[in-house]
């Protein structure tokens, strides 16, 4: 804790570095005929390297004003629609008023790389935080890096988390329907120059589905140019095994038509090692010690394609079609597991080895059709229809051999499984927005319909092939959700208020061949939300928000099937899972729009958690998903970003948190046990401009996590040190990057579960130490805004 406090004071202290008296600069812009140029752009540049310090626009009379300018020598320059002024050298020693900047017709253009600001701006709005990164030091990074440096975001095992909960990524209010690994791959290849801002929505308002936690919404830059642009990109990553990715995207825009097509291919070979220890016990103490060394080699081929077509019939009516397809024709794995078994005194009893092989195929195809009508006033109505088809086939063969300490063969145990799953998702939605006087009003209705069918066949392979009915199953799950909502919001001079209410009626049923009763649920729930923001003055603001949310079981978690590592280690689904409801509260204080202090509390309710239990009688270790009895989270976050110099920007984020879960310990006489942890997270990342023209940039990042709660486990501390370089050339059309991760080899942590009669733990080491190379080339009118869109459907999120 002393380390955390020291780092907190260090980051605050840096804010006073280089502070000195500031001044104002006034002037006006005129053309060569001495006429005022309304709304011209004015740039204040450094003399040494012409990097942008500040930018502003003139008013309708051509008058402009800069404030908070530090002492020094600068260049002043203005531009407007192909016209520009010469550089005007000016020394700021006091409040200054100049004559007119004269715009004349020139053929050359402003150097593209000079318009680079030093400091991203964070805005607190009534229901979200807006992180503005356009034309800042962060904009040359990948979208993944920008999101990982967004205030309040934690990166943990390739997952983006906000306040210790998984978050959902949107692009232009369209949900990115991919797994955590696929989201990272997408964002690492999505250029940061396209991002205008990132919105952090801790408590999504009533217009969003009641299911889910926080949202990270990427808002892309707008450009109304007409024409064609495209890019090709490739990446190479060297870990234990080399990995590759290739992609291309193309965008064509006319006055009425926007067309975007993309394709990506990522063949992978991955390695992961897990060291596991389990101490089985009885009333007298430890009776058997199992130590396992588990190697995994996974090979996969992933194809993804997207198509977006937008057509504007006129300025009032438009139609959009979005289609995403993900094909995984191959994903196979070789698992090798060696387990030594000792008695309670530590004497070797036996050894068994398990070789297993599985292969799977997965397809995920979706289509989304949206019609929008804009009324004569500011209101509009939107109608949307969506369909997703998901298909998964998985086969597995497992062979175990048992040996005496001398190496003599004892026996073997062999089995195989065949599994498949098909899911259909259909949704329909209508939304209406308008102003009721000065109050902004939103309302809408939605229907969601999910059909899921799953099958698992289990075969013993010891003496021929024998079908085992009680370990096999067919499972059918159907769900319908009907929702309606309204929301009201209004801004005053110093106050902003937003409130809303969402109502959802849910009908679901699950039928298993091996479970006699059908699991049926029918419930109606209300989900209120409230947001209040008060700007006390230009330096201080306070905000408060509250929302009630629901967590529904993922379809895969409802399957009562088992996925085996060997006959004594497996995970299984739970058809008796029920939705959990949470209450989320946040209290925030902002100082000078630079220092952000956030206090949060979450009553997670009967949260759905994956728990691990050891069966001491049968020497079995199993993972099972179940509802906990109760769970709470609360903490304090501090965020601050500072331009230390013109070429050095420091981002800092510190979180001090508490997590707890109370659950039924199934293998401990169903005793109620509470697992809790108090921890801290620190992120210090440095962005450095290494060239005068801003085309060469570097990054050095450090993160520290004191520990974390993972269901029945406690994770120990971890540290990650990263470094990266990025070079733009050929007038920003080409970008070459290199990065290295986990330089200290301390980003993976041991996790353990020790309570009552449970004593097990493991250390998993995937390929976190790697060097990655990336290359992107843009062609055509590459400054066009693209309409890249991912389908926004909360129902699809539960596929993963």
N, C-alpha and C positions, 0 to 999 in steps of 0.2 A: 504494500500500500504506500510506503514511503516513496518507492520508485514512481508510482502513478502521480502522487502529489508533486514530486519534483518535476516530472515531465509537464504537468499542468502549468506550473509556474514558469517553466522554460518557454512553453509555447505562448503564454500570455506576455511574457517579458519580451519576446521577439517582436511583438506588435509595436513596441516603442522604439525599435531600432530605426535610426535615421529620421525620426520625426522632427520636423522643424516648422517654422512659420510658413503659412501658405497664403497665396494671393489670388486675385481675380484678373482675368484678361478679357477685355471687351473689344469689339470691332464690328465691321460690316463687310459684306461681299458685294462687289459691283462688276458689271461687264465692261467691255472696252468702250462702251458708249456712256458710261457712268450711270447706268440704270441698275437699281438694286436687283440682286439675284435671290429670289425667294427659295428657301428650303435647300440651299447649297450645303454640301458636306464640308466640314472643316476639320483638319487633322493637326494635332500638336505632336511633333516628332522629336526624338533625340537627335542631337547634332552628330554624335559619334557614329551611329549606325542606322539612322532613319527609322528606328522602331517606334511604333505608335505609343504615345503616352496617354493621350485622351482624344476623343472624337466627339463631335456634336453636330447639330444641324442649325442653320440659320432660320429665323422666323420669316413671316410673310413679307417683312420689310428688309430682309437680307441681314439682319442684326444677329450677332451671336455672342455667347458668354461662356467662358471657362471659369470654373471656381476650383479652389483647393489645389493650386499649382505650387509646387515647391520651387525654391530659388534655383536658378540655373539658366543655361543657354539652350534655346530650342529653335527648331524650324517650324514655321507656320505655313500651312498649305490648304487650298480650297479646291474643290472640284464639283462639276455639275454637268451631267449628260455630255460627255466628250470634251468639256472645257476644263481647264485647270489653271491655277496660278503658279507662278514661280515660288520656290522656297524663299520664305522671308525669315531671316535670322533675327531673333529677338531675345533679349536678356530680361529675365523676370527678377526684379529686386524689390518690387512693391506692386500695389494694384496698378494695372496698366490699361490704357485705352489707346488703340491705334487707329489709323485712318482706314482706308478701304483696301481689301485684298482684291486685285483685279484679275478677272477670269478672261483668258484669251483662248481662241481655238488652237489646240495642239494636236499633233498626230500621235505622239507617244502616250502611253498609259501609265498610271501610277504603278510603281513596283508592287506586285501582288503580295510579296512577303513583308512589306512594311506595315501593313494594317494588322498588327498583332498586339492585342492588349496584354497587360501583365496580370490582371486579377479577375478571376471569375466572380460574378456577383450572385449572392444568395438573397432571395426574396422570400419573406414569410407571407403567404396568403391565408385566407380564412380557413381553407380546407386542405392546404398542401404547402410544401416548400418547393420553390422553383430555383434550380441551380443553373444559371445562365453561363454557358461556356462558349458561345459563338465568338470567334475572333479573339480567343484568349490563349494563354500558354498551354491549356489542356486540349485545345481543339485539334492539334496535330497528333494526338494519341489515338489509339483504337477506342471503339465504343466501350469495349470491356473495361479498359483502364479508366475511362471517364465515369462509368457507373460505379466502379470499385472505389473511386475517390469522391463520389457524391456524398454529401453530409448524411451521416447516420447509417451508412451501408458497411456491412462486414462481409468479407469473402472467407468462406469456410468450406474446404473440400469441394471446390468448384461451385459451391452454392452461394448465391447472393442472399444475404440475410439483413433484415432491418429489425433492430431490437430483438435479436436472437430468434426471429421467426423467418421461415422461408418467404420470399417475396416473389411477386409475379412481374415479369417484364412485358411492357407494351411498347409498340412503336406507333406514334400518331394515334393513340387510343385504340390500337388493335393488338390483341393479346398475342404474344409469341408462344405458340403451342409446341414447345420442345422440352426435352429433358434438360437437366442442369448442365450436363456435358455438352449437349447440342447448342444450348443457349450461349455458352462460352465460345464455342467454335464460331457461331454466327456473329457475335459481337466483336470477336477479335479480327474478323474480316470485314466489318462494317466501319467505314471511314468516319473518324471523329469530326472531320471538317463538315460533314453533313448535319451535325447535331446543333440545334439552336439552344436547347435547354433540356434538363432532366427534371421531371416532377416527382417528388417523393410524397406519396399519399399514404400517411400512416393509417388513417381511418377512412377508407373509400366511402363517398356519400351514397345516398339512396339510389342514384341512377345506376350504380354498379351492383352486381349480384351480391346477395348477403353472404355467400360462401367465399372464403379466402381471407388472407391477411392484407398486408401492405402492397402497394403497387409502385413500380418504377416505370414512369411513362417517358419515353424518348420522343421529344418534339424535334422534327427535322427542319432545316432551314427552308425558306420559301424563295422560289425563283420562277418567274412567270415566262421565261424565255421559251421559244418554240424551237424544236429541232430534235436531234438524236445525240445520245451519249451512251457510252458503254465502258466496261472495264473487264479485265482479266486479272486473276490473282492466284497466287500459289504460295504454299507454305511447307516448310520442312522442319520437323522437330526431332532432335536427337536425345532420346532418353536411354533406357536399356535397349530398346529397339527403335529403329527409325520409323517416322510416321510422315505422311504426306497429305496434303489437301489441295484441290484445284477447284476453281470456280470462275464463273463469268455471269455478268448481268447486262441487260440491254434495256434502254428506255427511249421511247419515242413519243413526242408531244406535238399535237396540233392545237388549233383553237378549241376544238371540241373533244378530241380523243387523247387520252393518256394510256400508253401501253408499256407494261413492264414485264420482262421475262428473265428468269434467273435459273441457274443450275450449279450444283456443287457436288463434288465427289470426294470422299474421304476414306481411303483404305487404311486400316490401322492394325497394328500388332502390339499388344500391350502386355506388360508383366506386372504382377502384384504378388507380394509375399506377406503371409500372415503367421505370426508366432502366437500360439494360444496355450494357456495354462488353465486347467480345471482341477480343483481339489474336491473330490467327492467325499462325503462325510456321513457319519451317523451320530448317535448320541455320545459316543465315546471320543469322537474327533475325526481326523482325516483317515480314511480307509483306503483310498486309491488316488494316485496322482497321475494325471494325463497331460503330457506335453506334446504339442503338435506343431510341426513345421509344414506349412501349406503353401505350395507354389501354384500360381495360375498364369496361364498364357492364353490370351483371348485374341482372336482374329476376327475382323469384321470389315464389310464393305457397305458403305452408306451412300445412297444417292438421294438428293433432295432437289425438288424443282418447284418453282412458283410462277404464277401468272396473275397479273392484275390488269384489268381493263376498266377504265373510267370513261364514261361518255356523257357529255353535257348537251342535252337537247336544246336548252336555252339557258338564260341566266337564272331561271327559277327551278328547273328540273334536271336531275342527273341520275345516272344508273351506274352502279359499280359491281363488278364481278371479281371475286378473289378466289383463287384455287391454289392449294398447297398439297404437294405429294411427297411422301417420304417412303423410300423403299430400302429395305435391308434384306437383300436376297441371301446374305450369308452372315452368320455370326456363330462361330464355333469356339470351343474352349477345351483345353487339356488341363486337368487338375491332377496334381500329385500331392498326396498327403501322407506324411510319416508320423505315427504316434507311438510314443513310448509310454508304457503303463507300469507304474511302480506302486508298491504297497505303501501303507502309512508310514513305514520306517524308511522309505526311500530306496528299497531294494527292487531291482528290475524284475517284473513279473512276465511281461510279454511285449511284443511289438506287433503293430499291424500297419500295413500300407494300403492306401486306397488310390486307385487310378480311376478317374471318371472322365467322360467325354460327353459334351452336350452340343447340340446345334439347334439354331432357331432361325426362322424367317419372320419378318414383320413388315406389314404394309399399313400406312396411315394416309388416307386420302380424304380431302375435305373441300367443300365448295361453299361460298358465301355470296349472296346476292342482296344488294341494298339499293333502295330507291329513296331519293330525297327531294322534297318539294319545299322551296323557299317562298313564304308568303310576301305580300307587298311590304309589310312592316318587317320587324326583326324576327318574327316567329318562323319555325319550320317544323315539318313532320317527316319522320324517317321510318321506313318499313324494311325489315331485314328477315331473310330466311337462310337457314344454315343446315348442312348435312355433313356428317363425318362417318366414314367406314374404317374400322380398325380390325386387323386380322393378325393373329400370332400363332405360330406353330413351333413347338419345342420338343425335342427328343433328348433323352439322357440315358447313358449306360454307366453303371457303377460297379466296380470290382474291388473287393477287399480281401486281403490275405493276412492271416494271423500266424505269428512265429513265436517260438520259445526264445529265451535269452540266448541260447546256444545257436540259434538260427534255424532250428528244426521247424518244418512246416506243421502247423496245427490244423487249420481249416480255412475255408474261404466262404465268402458270402457275396452273391452277385444278383443284381436286379436291374430293371430298366423301367422307364416311364415314357409315356406318350401324352402330350398335352396340347390343347388348342383352345383359342378364345376368339370370338367375334363380337364386336360391339358396334351398334348403330346409334348415332346421336342425331336428333332432329330438334331444331328450335325455330320459333317464330317470334318476332318482337316488333312493336310499334312504339315510337317515342315522339313526344311533342314538346316543344319549348317556345316560350314567348315572354313578353313583359306584361305584367299587370300593373299599369302605372309605372312606378320606379322599382317594382319588385320583379326579379327574374324568377320565372316559374318553369318547372320541368315535371313531366309526368309520362308514364308509359306502362305497358303491359307486356308480359313475356310468357311463353309456354315452352317447356323443355321436356323431351321424351327420350328415354334411354332404354335400349334393349341389349342385354349381355347374355351370351351363352358360352359356357366353359365346360371342358371335359378333361379328365385325367384317367389314364389306364396304367395300373401298376402290375408288373410282371416279375415273378421270381425266376432267376436263371440258373439256380444251383444244379438241378437235375432236369434239364430240359426247360421249356418255357411254361410257366404256370400263372394264369391270371388270378389276381387276388382282389376279390370284390370289395372287401371292407376297407382297402386302401385306395380304391378307385372311386370316382364320383363323376356325376354330371350336375352342373349347377346353372340355374337360370335366374337372372336378376332383371327386374323391370322397375323403372322409376319415372314418375311424372311430377313436374314442378310447375305450378301456376303462380305467377308473381305480378304484382302491381305496385307502383310507387308514385310519390310526388315529392317535390323539393322546392323550397322557397329561399331566396337569398336577396340581401339588400346591403348596400354600402352607404355609410354616412361619412362625414368629414374625418372622424377619428375612429369610427367603429365599422366593423363588418360582421354580419350575422348570416348564418346559413343553417337551415334545419330541414329535415326530411323524414319520411316514414316509408318503409318497404314492407309489404305483406307477402308471404309465400305459403302456399298450400302444397304439401308434399305427400305423394302416395307412392309407396314402394313395396315390392314383394320379392323374396328370395326363396327358391325351392331347390333343395339338395336331395339326391337319390338316397343318400345315407342318413339324412336327418328326416325324421318322420313328419315334423311340423313345418308348415310354411312360415317363414319369418316375414310378417306383414307390419308395415308402419304407416300411420296416417296422422299427420300433425299440421296444424296451422300456427304460424309464428309471425310476430311483428318485430321489425328491426328498425328502431329509431336511431337518428343521428343528429348531433348538434355541434356547431362550430362557432366560436366567438373570437374575434380579434380586436384588440384595442391598441391603437397607436398613441401612446401617452404624449410623446413629442417626437421630434426628428431623431432622437437618440435611443429612445426606449419604447418597446412594445411588449405586450403580453397576449397570449392566446390560450384557448382551452378547446378541446374537442372530445367528443364521446361518440361511440358507436357500438351497437350490438351486432355480433357476427355468428355464423354457423360454420362448422367443419363437418362435411359429410364424408363417409368412408370412401376410399378409392375402390374402384371396381376389383382390382387385383387383390386387395386386402380382404374382400368379402368371400373370395373363393376359399373353400375349406381344404384346398389342395396342399400338398407338401412338396417343397423343393429341397432335394437332398444334396449334401456334400458327401456324406456316407450314411450308412444305416443308423448311426448314433448321433448325427448332427444334421439338423434340417430346420427349415422355417415353414410355417403353415399359416393359412388365412383363417379368418374368423367370420362366419356368416351372421353372427349375433351382434356385430358392431352396431352401435346407434350413433346418430349425429350428436355433436357436442356444441354447446353455445357459450360464447365468450362475451365479456364486457371489457371494453378498451377505453382507457382514459389517458389523456396527455395534457400536461401543463408546460408551457414554453415561455421563455424570456429571451428577448433579443436586444443586444446592445450595439448600437451604431451599425446595424446590419452587417456586423463582422463576427461578433461573439454570439454563439447560440448555446443556450443552456436549456436542456429538455429533461423533464421528469415524466416518467410514464408508469402506469400500473395496468396489468392485465389479469383479469380473472378468467383463466382458460377453460374453466368448467371441467367436464368429463372428457378431457382431451384424448384423442386417439393416438396411442403411442405403441411403438414396437419394443417389446420387452424380451429379455433373454432369461430362461430358467434352466437349471440343471436338475435332472431327475436322479437323486442319489441312490435309489434302489435299482434302477435299470441302467445306470451310467449313460444317460442320454442328455444332450444339450440341444435345446430347441428355442427358436425365436417365434414369438406369437404376437399378433397385433390385438390390442384390447383397449377398451375405454378405461382410463384411470378414474380414481374416485374424485380427485380434485387436483387442480394445478394453478399456480400463480407465478407471475413474473413482474418484477418492477426494477427500476434502475434510474441512473442519471447519466446523460450524455452531454459531452462538451465538444463543440466543433469550431475550428478556426482555420482560416486560410490566409496567408500573408505573403505579399511580394517583398522578399528581403532586399533584393536589388532588382534592377531592370531585367536581369537574366536568371533570377533564381526565385522560384515560387515554392513555398512550403505549405503542404496540407497536413493538418493534424486533427485526429479524432480520438477521443478517449471515452470509454464507456465503463461504468461500474454497475454491476447488475446482480440480481438474485433470481434463481430459478428453483422451483420445487414441484414434485409430483408425488401424489399418494396413490398407491395401487394395491391390488390384491396379489400377494405373492403366492402363485398357484402351487408351487412346490414346497411351500412352508406352512402347511395346514391352513392355506388361504388366509394367512395373517395380513392385516393392513399395514403396509410399510410406507414411510415417507422418505423419499430421496431428495436431497436439496444441495445447492451449491451457491457460494458467493464468489464472484469472479470479476475480472477486469480485462478490457481489450484496449490496445493502443495501436494506432496507425500513424506513422510519420512518413510522408512521401515527398521527395524533393524533385521538382521539375526544373531542369537547367537548359537554357538556350546556349548552344556551343558555337554558333556562328553569327556573324553580324547581320546576315540577311534573314535569320530565323529559320533556315531550312534544315539545320542540323540540331537535334535536341537529344537530351539524355534524361534518364529517370533513375532514381535510387530510392527504393522503398523498404521500410522496416515495419513489420507487424509483430505484436506479442499478445498471446492469449494465455491467461493464467490457468485456465481450465474451463470445463464446460459440462453441463448435465446432458446425458443422452439416455433418456428412459431409466433403465435400471443401472446404467453405468455412469461413472465419473471419468471424464477425460482429463489427463494431466496437461501441464503447460506445453506450449509450442511457440516457435519463433520462425519467421520467414524473412529472408533478405533477398531482394530482387534487384536486378539492374537491367536497363534497356537503352538502346540507341535507335534513333530514327532519322533517316535522311531523305529529303525531298529533292528531286532534280527534274530537269526537262520542263521547267516552268510549272512545277507542281503536278505534272501529269504522272510521274513515276515516284513511288515511295518504296524505300528499302528499309527493313527493320531487323533488329536482332535483340533478343532478350534472354536472360538466364534466370531461373527460378530456384529457390531453396538452396542458396549458396552455402548455408551453414549446415545443411542436412538435419534440420531440427523442426521441420514443419509437420512431421507426423508424431503423434503422441500415443502413449499407452493408455488404454481404458480398462477399468476394472469394476467388478460388481462384488462387493463383500458385505453381506448382511445375513443375519439369521443363519440358515444352513446353505447359503449360496456363496461360492468363492471361485470366481473365474475372471479371466481378463485376457486381453489380446493386444497386439501391436500390428497394425496393417501398414505396409509400406508400398504404396503405388509408385509410379514413375513421376514423383514430384521434382526430382532433380533433372532438369533438362535445359537444353539450349534450343531456341526456336528462331528460325529465319522466315521472313515474310517479304513478298514482293507484290505490288499492285501497279497496274498501268491503266490509266484512264485515257479514253479516246473520244472523239466527237466533241460536242459542246458539254464538257464534263461538269460545268457549273450549274446545269439544269437541276431543278428539284425533281427527285424521283417519287413515284407513288408506291414504293415498296411497302407492302402491308402484310401483316400476319393476322390470322383470323382470331377474333376476340370471342372466345366461348369458354366460360368457366367449367362447363361440363367436360370439355376435352382435357382440361388440366388433370382430371382424375384418371386419365389413361396411364399416366406415368407412375 
